[in-house]
Amino acid sequence: MLQLIVRKGDLHPVTGTVITALSFLPAPANVRGQTRNASQTTGDLLYRASFAGGGAGIYKVVFP
């Protein structure tokens, strides 16, 4: 099932500031150096968000 987590232009749910850029970070694949965006063992997703006025952070979304 797809679920909207964050998007550019929205207020970030943790920081409360406007998101100006998003990028997904690879999770280790454990398969000959390949990477992927979601962990196959936990389903977690890592992303980097940049904010209006400066600042950025790396966040982890944990799916049940």
VMD Tcl script that builds the backbone (N, CA, C; Angstrom):
set m [mol new atoms 192]
animate dup $m
set s [atomselect $m all]
$s set {name element resname resid chain x y z} {
  {N N MET 1 A 0.843 -1.176 0.000}
  {CA C MET 1 A 0.000 0.000 0.000}
  {C C MET 1 A 0.893 1.245 0.000}
  {N N LEU 2 A 0.591 2.201 -0.851}
  {CA C LEU 2 A 1.344 3.452 -0.887}
  {C C LEU 2 A 0.818 4.399 0.184}
  {N N GLN 3 A 1.752 5.138 0.781}
  {CA C GLN 3 A 1.384 6.083 1.831}
  {C C GLN 3 A 2.225 7.342 1.659}
  {N N LEU 4 A 1.579 8.517 1.575}
  {CA C LEU 4 A 2.297 9.781 1.488}
  {C C LEU 4 A 2.935 10.064 2.836}
  {N N ILE 5 A 4.245 10.318 2.820}
  {CA C ILE 5 A 4.973 10.572 4.062}
  {C C ILE 5 A 5.295 12.050 4.179}
  {N N VAL 6 A 6.014 12.586 3.225}
  {CA C VAL 6 A 6.340 14.011 3.162}
  {C C VAL 6 A 6.458 14.394 1.694}
  {N N ARG 7 A 6.297 15.680 1.420}
  {CA C ARG 7 A 6.514 16.164 0.057}
  {C C ARG 7 A 7.032 17.594 0.109}
  {N N LYS 8 A 7.701 17.978 -0.949}
  {CA C LYS 8 A 8.268 19.317 -1.075}
  {C C LYS 8 A 7.151 20.362 -0.936}
  {N N GLY 9 A 7.409 21.414 -0.162}
  {CA C GLY 9 A 6.439 22.481 0.039}
  {C C GLY 9 A 5.586 22.308 1.282}
  {N N ASP 10 A 5.530 21.108 1.841}
  {CA C ASP 10 A 4.767 20.854 3.068}
  {C C ASP 10 A 5.592 21.202 4.300}
  {N N LEU 11 A 4.903 21.343 5.427}
  {CA C LEU 11 A 5.609 21.466 6.701}
  {C C LEU 11 A 6.062 20.078 7.120}
  {N N HIS 12 A 7.305 19.969 7.542}
  {CA C HIS 12 A 7.824 18.678 7.983}
  {C C HIS 12 A 7.178 18.322 9.317}
  {N N PRO 13 A 6.718 17.078 9.492}
  {CA C PRO 13 A 6.021 16.703 10.722}
  {C C PRO 13 A 6.895 16.739 11.987}
  {N N VAL 14 A 8.206 16.675 11.832}
  {CA C VAL 14 A 9.104 16.705 12.995}
  {C C VAL 14 A 9.580 18.114 13.300}
  {N N THR 15 A 10.005 18.847 12.266}
  {CA C THR 15 A 10.596 20.169 12.492}
  {C C THR 15 A 9.589 21.311 12.402}
  {N N GLY 16 A 8.478 21.104 11.693}
  {CA C GLY 16 A 7.487 22.148 11.523}
  {C C GLY 16 A 7.906 23.243 10.557}
  {N N THR 17 A 8.975 23.009 9.780}
  {CA C THR 17 A 9.431 23.991 8.794}
  {C C THR 17 A 9.137 23.485 7.377}
  {N N VAL 18 A 9.109 24.412 6.425}
  {CA C VAL 18 A 8.773 24.074 5.038}
  {C C VAL 18 A 9.912 23.285 4.393}
  {N N ILE 19 A 9.545 22.182 3.754}
  {CA C ILE 19 A 10.513 21.336 3.046}
  {C C ILE 19 A 10.782 21.935 1.674}
  {N N THR 20 A 12.059 22.203 1.377}
  {CA C THR 20 A 12.414 22.767 0.070}
  {C C THR 20 A 13.022 21.733 -0.869}
  {N N ALA 21 A 13.522 20.617 -0.333}
  {CA C ALA 21 A 14.100 19.560 -1.168}
  {C C ALA 21 A 14.034 18.234 -0.425}
  {N N LEU 22 A 13.857 17.163 -1.181}
  {CA C LEU 22 A 13.826 15.801 -0.630}
  {C C LEU 22 A 14.670 14.886 -1.487}
  {N N SER 23 A 15.332 13.940 -0.867}
  {CA C SER 23 A 16.019 12.883 -1.608}
  {C C SER 23 A 16.002 11.627 -0.754}
  {N N PHE 24 A 15.868 10.495 -1.416}
  {CA C PHE 24 A 15.849 9.224 -0.708}
  {C C PHE 24 A 17.265 8.683 -0.601}
  {N N LEU 25 A 17.550 8.060 0.511}
  {CA C LEU 25 A 18.882 7.515 0.755}
  {C C LEU 25 A 18.832 6.003 0.642}
  {N N PRO 26 A 19.853 5.412 0.069}
  {CA C PRO 26 A 19.851 3.959 -0.081}
  {C C PRO 26 A 20.068 3.243 1.241}
  {N N ALA 27 A 19.392 2.121 1.386}
  {CA C ALA 27 A 19.615 1.230 2.518}
  {C C ALA 27 A 20.531 0.111 2.032}
  {N N PRO 28 A 21.366 -0.450 2.882}
  {CA C PRO 28 A 22.267 -1.516 2.449}
  {C C PRO 28 A 21.505 -2.695 1.856}
  {N N ALA 29 A 21.985 -3.195 0.736}
  {CA C ALA 29 A 21.297 -4.294 0.056}
  {C C ALA 29 A 21.866 -5.653 0.422}
  {N N ASN 30 A 23.132 -5.676 0.848}
  {CA C ASN 30 A 23.799 -6.940 1.145}
  {C C ASN 30 A 23.841 -7.873 -0.061}
  {N N VAL 31 A 23.786 -7.305 -1.266}
  {CA C VAL 31 A 23.845 -8.114 -2.478}
  {C C VAL 31 A 24.842 -7.482 -3.434}
  {N N ARG 32 A 26.075 -7.914 -3.407}
  {CA C ARG 32 A 27.123 -7.481 -4.330}
  {C C ARG 32 A 27.184 -5.960 -4.489}
  {N N GLY 33 A 27.062 -5.223 -3.399}
  {CA C GLY 33 A 27.240 -3.783 -3.445}
  {C C GLY 33 A 26.051 -2.992 -3.958}
  {N N GLN 34 A 24.948 -3.649 -4.288}
  {CA C GLN 34 A 23.775 -2.931 -4.762}
  {C C GLN 34 A 23.092 -2.234 -3.583}
  {N N THR 35 A 22.345 -1.191 -3.883}
  {CA C THR 35 A 21.590 -0.512 -2.838}
  {C C THR 35 A 20.128 -0.393 -3.245}
  {N N ARG 36 A 19.294 -0.094 -2.280}
  {CA C ARG 36 A 17.874 0.132 -2.534}
  {C C ARG 36 A 17.383 1.195 -1.568}
  {N N ASN 37 A 16.188 1.713 -1.753}
  {CA C ASN 37 A 15.679 2.791 -0.921}
  {C C ASN 37 A 14.966 2.318 0.333}
  {N N ALA 38 A 14.521 1.097 0.373}
  {CA C ALA 38 A 13.842 0.590 1.565}
  {C C ALA 38 A 14.528 -0.676 2.030}
  {N N SER 39 A 14.634 -0.835 3.315}
  {CA C SER 39 A 15.245 -2.029 3.870}
  {C C SER 39 A 14.315 -3.218 3.684}
  {N N GLN 40 A 14.808 -4.295 3.106}
  {CA C GLN 40 A 13.980 -5.479 2.894}
  {C C GLN 40 A 13.666 -6.176 4.211}
  {N N THR 41 A 14.498 -6.011 5.209}
  {CA C THR 41 A 14.266 -6.716 6.467}
  {C C THR 41 A 13.291 -5.980 7.370}
  {N N THR 42 A 13.264 -4.635 7.325}
  {CA C THR 42 A 12.386 -3.887 8.224}
  {C C THR 42 A 11.345 -3.057 7.488}
  {N N GLY 43 A 11.569 -2.762 6.204}
  {CA C GLY 43 A 10.664 -1.905 5.462}
  {C C GLY 43 A 10.890 -0.425 5.726}
  {N N ASP 44 A 11.890 -0.075 6.535}
  {CA C ASP 44 A 12.163 1.322 6.861}
  {C C ASP 44 A 12.631 2.087 5.622}
  {N N LEU 45 A 12.355 3.381 5.603}
  {CA C LEU 45 A 12.729 4.244 4.494}
  {C C LEU 45 A 13.541 5.410 5.033}
  {N N LEU 46 A 14.671 5.710 4.398}
  {CA C LEU 46 A 15.512 6.837 4.807}
  {C C LEU 46 A 15.402 7.945 3.771}
  {N N TYR 47 A 15.281 9.193 4.238}
  {CA C TYR 47 A 15.276 10.318 3.318}
  {C C TYR 47 A 15.957 11.522 3.949}
  {N N ARG 48 A 16.435 12.416 3.082}
  {CA C ARG 48 A 17.066 13.659 3.516}
  {C C ARG 48 A 16.140 14.795 3.127}
  {N N ALA 49 A 15.860 15.697 4.060}
  {CA C ALA 49 A 15.013 16.859 3.798}
  {C C ALA 49 A 15.809 18.125 4.070}
  {N N SER 50 A 15.679 19.103 3.165}
  {CA C SER 50 A 16.251 20.439 3.355}
  {C C SER 50 A 15.088 21.387 3.634}
  {N N PHE 51 A 15.361 22.431 4.423}
  {CA C PHE 51 A 14.286 23.294 4.888}
  {C C PHE 51 A 14.492 24.752 4.505}
  {N N ALA 52 A 13.380 25.480 4.359}
  {CA C ALA 52 A 13.412 26.912 4.101}
  {C C ALA 52 A 14.154 27.585 5.246}
  {N N GLY 53 A 14.989 28.541 4.935}
  {CA C GLY 53 A 15.754 29.231 5.968}
  {C C GLY 53 A 17.025 28.501 6.348}
  {N N GLY 54 A 17.331 27.402 5.662}
  {CA C GLY 54 A 18.551 26.635 5.947}
  {C C GLY 54 A 18.260 25.420 6.801}
  {N N GLY 55 A 19.243 24.597 6.909}
  {CA C GLY 55 A 19.124 23.384 7.704}
  {C C GLY 55 A 18.653 22.209 6.880}
  {N N ALA 56 A 19.003 21.040 7.346}
  {CA C ALA 56 A 18.631 19.788 6.690}
  {C C ALA 56 A 18.737 18.681 7.711}
  {N N GLY 57 A 18.149 17.553 7.403}
  {CA C GLY 57 A 18.248 16.411 8.301}
  {C C GLY 57 A 17.969 15.126 7.564}
  {N N ILE 58 A 18.393 14.030 8.144}
  {CA C ILE 58 A 18.116 12.705 7.612}
  {C C ILE 58 A 17.095 12.070 8.546}
  {N N TYR 59 A 16.046 11.525 7.959}
  {CA C TYR 59 A 14.939 10.984 8.729}
  {C C TYR 59 A 14.665 9.547 8.324}
  {N N LYS 60 A 14.123 8.795 9.253}
  {CA C LYS 60 A 13.808 7.385 9.032}
  {C C LYS 60 A 12.320 7.192 9.279}
  {N N VAL 61 A 11.635 6.610 8.309}
  {CA C VAL 61 A 10.227 6.282 8.468}
  {C C VAL 61 A 10.152 4.786 8.719}
  {N N VAL 62 A 9.491 4.406 9.795}
  {CA C VAL 62 A 9.351 3.003 10.160}
  {C C VAL 62 A 7.924 2.569 9.836}
  {N N PHE 63 A 7.809 1.573 8.982}
  {CA C PHE 63 A 6.494 1.046 8.619}
  {C C PHE 63 A 6.193 -0.178 9.467}
  {N N PRO 64 A 4.952 -0.292 9.912}
  {CA C PRO 64 A 4.582 -1.472 10.720}
  {C C PRO 64 A 4.589 -2.746 9.906}
}
mol reanalyze $m
mol bondsrecalc $m
mol representation Tube
mol addrep $m
